[in-house]
Amino acid sequence: MTESKNSFGAKGTLEVGDRTYDMFRLSAVPGMEKLPYSLKVLGENLLRNEDGSNVTREHIEALANWDPSAEPSIEIQFTPARVVMQDFTGVACVVDLATIRDAVVALGGNADDVNPLNPAEMVIDHSVIIENFGDESALEKNVDIEYQRNAERYKLLRWATGAFDNLRVVPPGTGIVHQVNIEYLARSVFDNNGLAYPDTCVGTDSHTTMENGLGILGWGVGGIEAEAAMLGQPISMLIPRVVGFKLTGDIPVGVTATDVVLTITDMLRQHGVVGKFVEFHGKGVSKLPLANRATIGNMSPEFGSTAAIFPIDEETIKYLRLTGRDEETLARVEAYAKEQGMWLDAETADENEPTFSEYMELDLSTVVPSIAGPKRPQDRIELSDSKAQFRKDLHNYTDSTSGSQDAQDFVAEGGNVGGHTGNPATAGDAKGNVPSAALGNEGRPSNPIEVNYDGQDMILDHGMVGIASITSCTNTSNPSVMVGAGLLARKAAAKGLKSAPWVKTSVAPGSQVVTGYFEKADLWKDLEAMGFYLVGYGCTTCIGNSGPLPE
């Protein structure tokens, strides 16, 4: 790290217990104290990296004198503290490092001198594919196939961990990169040889913003920017507008973090936040567990924003303790945040609001259960309206109302008696108890087709669910949502319900922590009773790795 010119005399010390840290105080620059949390992080970044060329005194003053109402026009250089990668995009970065290494050797240099200057961390999570599902052997079989298919790539990554300093690779089967990031990799406040500064992190995946829930500023970048950040180079950006999103009230019983984030997505998409930071503030923030904040931060790309960040507070410290950070780290994070004016006090949150470019507000008590679709996350549908909306949307994909004669006869002779609409898994006709996706087809396009799969007769139809996967970094990171899924499975099993035989079911958690609390709560047997077996730890269905459907 280049020594800062420290033209504002901001460098000082911070006493935390029996430790003394160096730091760059924002209070040394008039105006910094009024900035939103996210811009304070940028301010410290500029102070610490002031070199007189990439970062100058004028850049620091421009940020301190930020005009919330102005359109972005002033360019600054942001130097991330670290880089996080997943294996699809990260392998290219490793190959480039290896190529640089070879070039240095060819010129007579030492290969060992080629290393990332900033910590670079890769989590292998994008290669597992759900080839096997529906039984206890699925995980083992999918992992075996993954290693066979990716043997050459994994050998390269194994070599790279030994060849390069400052490069860490988290092996396959550990979890999804963003969840592993906040559970294990995130520092919140770095201790770099006695210098304390905020953890900032860019990643080669758009949902890197999940770390925003932990108060870590960062976002997804391209491979070239990631490599530059690894090598200590700054990322060029305009000082952004910051949208202040005030949270009030409490989340009602029966409403999940997913419902909250879909509501926020709907609001921010309508408002327009492309190229902006979104910063959550207000007393409602303290009512949100860290897992819920991570869910919200994760969806920043769907909002359209560059980042969607929460400040550091007591809940942040609680989460860091829960995930095994030591007490020295916790003390450093809290003391540093309070010293820099980056700490959110729940009691004074509404009185000490910073100035923002734009203002929005959500009363959490007004959020209702929601889903989104059929294509985009901003297409929010209240759960109570989902049946009507489904029937309306289905017309956009097909107007077919004809099918095989036998299947039509099945429906006509009792397959839809009683107007069943929500439980095709257990309903069949009086003649043979044949499971049918054509039940409740009145008023919607229907084209029932008879098929036989794995020795079982069934009837498929338009609008049937083909894949049901409990996965994604957004959802599987959240214990309340995951435990809710398990309890729903328990209720369904108790009532004798089963998954429809044509649905490919799977569970791919964001980390092994999920497996731990599923086991402690004895929820696996309930999920497995509904056909939801563990298939792997990775992105799977969310990135198209759902594997093949039956022909």
N, C-alpha and C positions, 0 to 999 in steps of 0.2 A: 504494500500500500504506500503510495506517494505521500510524503509528509505534507500536511495542509499548511498553506501560507498563514492561516489563522489571522487574517487582517482585522477581524473584529475582536480579537483577544478572547474568543469564546472557549478556548480549551481550559479545562479545569479538572477538578477531581470530585469524586463522589464516594463518600464513606458509607459502606454497607456492612454492618457488623464489624468484623475484624479485617475486612477487605477494603482496599482503596482502588478505585477504578479511575482511569482517565475518561473524559467525556467532553463533548462540545455543547455548551449551554446555549439554548435558543434565546434565553433572556439577554444575551449579549447584543442581540440585534433588535433594535426598536421595531415594533410591529409584528414580530413573530408570535408574540403571546396571544394575539387576536385571531390567528389563523385556525381553521378547522384542523382536526386531528391529522387527517391525511396529508395536508400541506405542511404541517409541522414535521412529519416524517421526511418529506422532501427537503425541508429547510435544514434539518440536521445533516441530511445526506450531502447537501451542497457545502455546508460548513466544513464537514470532515474531509471532503474531496476537493477543496479549493486549491487548484494548482496554478492559477493565473492564466490558463489558456482554455482548457475545456470548461472549467468552472472558475468564474471571476467574481470579484467583489460586487460588480454590477448585477450579476445573476442573482446573488444572494439578496441584494437590496430590492431587486424586481419582485422577488417572491415575498419579501417582508411587506412590500407596498402593494400587494395583490389587490386588484380591484374586482370585487365579486361580480359586478355588473358588466364587466368588459368581456368581449369575445377573446378567446385565446389567440395570442399573437407573439408572445415572448417565448423563445426556445431556451430550454435548459438541458443539462446533461445529468441523467439519473444513473447512479452506479449501484446496481443490485448487490446485496451481500452474498447471495448464493443463487444457484440454478438447480431446479428440479426437473427431471425428465421421465418420460415413460419410454418403453423399449422401441416402439415403432419409430418415433421421431428421434430418440436419443442415440440409436445405433449409428446414424449418419454423423452425429457429432463426434462419437468415439472414433469412427473411421477417419474423420478429418484430423483428429489429434494424432492418430497413428501415422497418417500421411505426413504431417508436420514433423513428427519424430524421425521418420525415414529421411526427409529432406535435410534436417539438421545433421544427421549422421553422414549423409552424402557430402555435406559441406565441411566435414571434419569436426563437427560439434559432438557434444555428449547427449545421448538420447535421454538420459536421466534428468536433463535440464528442462525437458518439455513436460509441463504439468499445468493443470488449471490453477490460476492464482486465487480464485474464489472457490469455495466448496461446490462441487458438482455431484448431485445425487440422482441416481436412476432407480426407479422401481419397475420391475418387469411385471406388467399386468395386462398387456394388450395382446398376448399370444395365445391364451387359453381359449379353446373353442368347445362348445357344448356338443360333443359328438355322442356322448352317453348321458342318459338321464333316467329318472324314475326308479332308481334302486340304489342300494348302499354302495355298490361298486363304482358308481358314476365318477366320483372324485378321483379315485386311483386310476381308472382307465383314461380319463381326460388328461391327467397329468402325464401319464406315460406317452400318450399321443403327442402332447405339447413338446416334451423333451425330444422325441424322435424327429418331429418336424423342424425343430429350431436348434438342433444340435450345433450346427456351425455358428450360428449367431451367439448362442450361449457360451461356446468356447471362446469366442472373441471377447465377450464381456467379462468372462472369468479371467482371461489374460489381462484385460485392461485394468482390472482392480489391483493387480500386482505390479503393473507397469507404470501406472500414474499415481502420484501423490494427489491428495485432495479430490479423488474420485471414489465414490462409494456406490456399489450396486446392490440393491435389495433383491434377493433371489425370487424366482417364480413361486407362486403359492402363498405369498405373504399377505397380499391385499391390493387394493386399488391405490394408485399413487397419491391421490389427494388426501385420502384417509390416513395412509401411512405418514404422509407429510405432517399432518397436524398432531398425530399420536406420538410420533417418534422423532422426526427430523427437525421440526420447527424449534427455533431458539427463543423467539419473542424479543429478547434483548441479548445480543451477542456479547461474549467475553472473548475478545481477540487479543491475546497477550496483554491483558489488563486494560484494554480499551473497550468501553461499553458503548454500544450503539444499537438502534432498532434493527431487528431482523427484517430484511426486505428480500423478496424472492420472485424471480420470473421463472416461468416454466414452459415446456414445449407442449402444453395442452391447455385448451381454452379454460377448463375448469380449475386451473391453478388458483383462481380467486377464492376457492374454498378456504384458503388460509386467511382471507380477509376477516373471517369470523373470529379469528384469534388475535386480531389487531395487527396482522402482518400485511404490509402493502406489497402488492405484486399482481401480476396478471400473466396471461398466456402470450408468448412471443413466437416468432419464427425461428428456424434453426440457426440462421446467421446471427441474429440478435443473441440467441442463447450462447453460441460459441464466443461471441464478443464479450458477453458478461462473464463467462468462465475465465476468460483471459484478462479480466479486470478492466475491460473497456466500458465506457458509459453508453447508455441508450438515450438517443435524442428524443425529446418530447416537448410539447407546448404546455405551459402552466395551464391546467384545465379549469373549467368551471366545476364547482362542487355543489351537488344537489343535497340539501339537508332533508333527510327523511325522518320525521319525528314519529316515534312510537309511543302510544299511550294504551292504557287498559291492560287486560289479561286475556290470554287465549282461552276461549270457552272449552268446557269439557266436551270431548268428542271431536274436537278440531285438532288437526295435526300440523306439524311444521310444513308439510307439503302443501296443505291448504293455504297457509300463510304465504309461502313463497309464490304460489300461483296467483294469489291476490296481488302481491307486490309486483309480480311480473306484468300482470294486466295493467296496473296503474302506471308503471314506469314506461311500458311500451306506448301507452296512450300519450304520456307526457313528452317522451323523447329525451333519451339520455346518452345518445351515441357520442363517444369521445369525452364523456364527463366522468368524474368520480361521484359515486353516491355514498353519503356518509349517514349512518343511522345514529340518532341521538334521542334524548328525552328519557323520562322515567320508565317508559315501557321497555327500554333496552335491558334494564336490570331484571325484568320478568322473564327474559328469554334465556334458557339454558344455552351453554356454548354449542351444543350439538345443533340446536335450532339456528343459531347464528351462522354456523358452518353451512347448513343447508341453504340459507339465504345467500351467503357470500358465493357459494358454489354456482348459483344461477345468474351471476353477473353477466355472462355472455348472452344469456337469454333476455336479460333486461335491455341489453345493448350498451351497457356502461363499460368503462375500462376497469373499474374496481367498484366493489360494494362493501365498504369496510365498517367495522365496529371498533370503537376505542377500547383500550385496556381497562378492566375494572376487577372487582372482587370475583366475578364469575370466571374471568380469564385465569386468575390465580388458582381458583378451585379446580378448573379443568387441567391445568398444568400439573397440579398435585395428583389428581386422579390418574393421569397418564404416566406417572412415575418420575417426573422431574424432581431433582433434589432440592432441599430447602434453601441452599445457597442460591440456586437459580431463581427460585420463587422470590426470595428477598431482593435479588438484583432487579428483577422485572418490576416489582412493585415500587421500589425506591427510585428507579430510573424514570418510570412513567410519571410518578408524582413530581419529581424534580423538574421535568420538562413540560409540565402542564398537559400531559397526555393521558392522565388518569380521569376516568369518569366516575364521579361521586353520585350515587343514586339519589341522595338527599337534596343535592343542589343542581341536579342535571338540567332542570327546566330554567333555573335562574341564571346559569352560566353558559347559555347557549352561544356558540360562536356565530359569526356572520357567514351566511352561505350565498351562493349565486341564485339559487332557486329553492323554494320550500314546498314540501309535501308532508302529509300527515296521514297516519292510519291508526284508528282505534282497534286494537287487536280483538276486542270483545265483539266486533261486528263481522269477523271472518267466519265464513260458513264452509262446510265440506265441499270440495271442488275436485274436478278432474279437468284435464286439458286435452284438446284434440279436435279433429282426428290427426292433425299433422304438427301443429305448432304449439309450443308451451304457452304462448300468450293467448291462445284460443281457449280461455277459461270457461268452464261450464259448471254451474252449481249442480251438485249431485242430484238435487230434487228435479232438475230439468234434464237430466242426462238421457232418459228414455226418449223423450220427445226430440231432443237434439240428435240423438243417434239415428232415429228414423228419418229425420230431415236430411242429415248428412249422407246417409247411405244412398240417397237418390243421386248424389254427385258422382258416384262411382259406378252405378248400374241401375237400369230401369227394368231389368229382367224380371219377369213374373212367371216364367215357365220352367219346368224341370222334367225329370223322367216321370213317366206316367205312374209307375209303381210308387215313387216317392210322393207324388201328388195324391195318390189314393191313400197312402199312409196318413198324410196330413188331414185329408178329408174325412177319414174314418176314425179320427180320434186323436191324432198326434198333437193337435192344438186345443183339445177340449179343455175348457176352463180358462183359456187365455193365458196359460203359463208363459212368462216372459223371462224369468231370471234364473231358471234352474234346469237347463237342458241336461245336466249331468245325471239326474236321477229320474227323469221323466221318459217314458217310452210308450209304444202303442200297446193295445190290449192283446194283440196277436202274438207278439214276441218280445216285448220289452226292449225294443230297439232304441238306443239313444239317438236323439234327433236334435239338430241345431235349427230345425224349422219350426219349433214350437213358438207360439205367439207371433206368427208371421203376418197377422192381419195389419194392413196399412203400411207395409214396407215391401221393397223388392224382395222376391223370394224365388229361388231356383233350386229346390231340394234335389239332391243327387245321392243315390245309394252307393255306398262303398263298403269294402271289406278290408279291414286293416288288422293284421296280426291275429287273424281268425275271428274277428268280431265284426258283425254287421253294424253299420251306423249310417245316419243320414246327415249330410253336410248341407250348408245353405249360405247364402250371402250374409255377411256381417258376423259370421262365426269367429270366435276367438281361437287363433291358431297357436299363440305363444303366451304363456303367463310366467313371467320371470321376476323373481324378487331380487333385484340387482340395482346397479347404478351407484355412482359415488354420491349422488344427491340424496338418495333415500337410505341406502344401507349403512350410512354413517350415523344414522339417528336412532338411538336405542328405543325411543318412544314409538317410532314408526315400525321398527322391526319387531319389537315385543307385541305391538298391536296386531301385526300380521300373524304372529304365532298364536295369539289369543283368539283371533278370528278363525284360524284353522281349528283350534280346539273346540270352539262353539260349533263349527260346521261338522266336524267329525262326530260330536256328541249328538247331533241331529240326524246322523246317518247320511250326510251329503258326501259326494265324491266329485273329483274333477272329471270333466267330460273326457272320454277316451281319445278324442282328436286333439286335445290341448297338450302342447309340449311344456311341461312344468319344470322349474328349476329354481335353486337358490344359489346365488353367487355373492357372498358378503364382501363388504369393503375391507374388512380385516378379520383376523382370527379372534379378535375381541368379541365379535358378534357370536361366533361359535361358543365362546366361553359363557356368555350370559344366556344363550339358548340352552346350553347344557344345564346350567345352574337352575334355570326356570323350568326345566323338563319340557321344553317346547318342541324339541326335534321330533318326538314321536307323533305330535299333533300335525306338524307340517308334513311329515312323511306319510301320514294316513291320508292326506289330501294329494299325495303325489309329488310333494315339493322336497326333493332330496338335494343335499349339498353336491354341487357339480364342479366347484372350483372357487378360487379367490382371484377375481379379476373383473375386467369390464364386460366380458361376454356379450350378452344380448344388446347392451346399450350401444355398442359400436358395430353391430352386425355379426358378432361372433356367436350367434345363437345355434349354429350348426344347421344341418339339413332338416327339413320337414319330411315326413313320409311321402313318397311319390304317389 
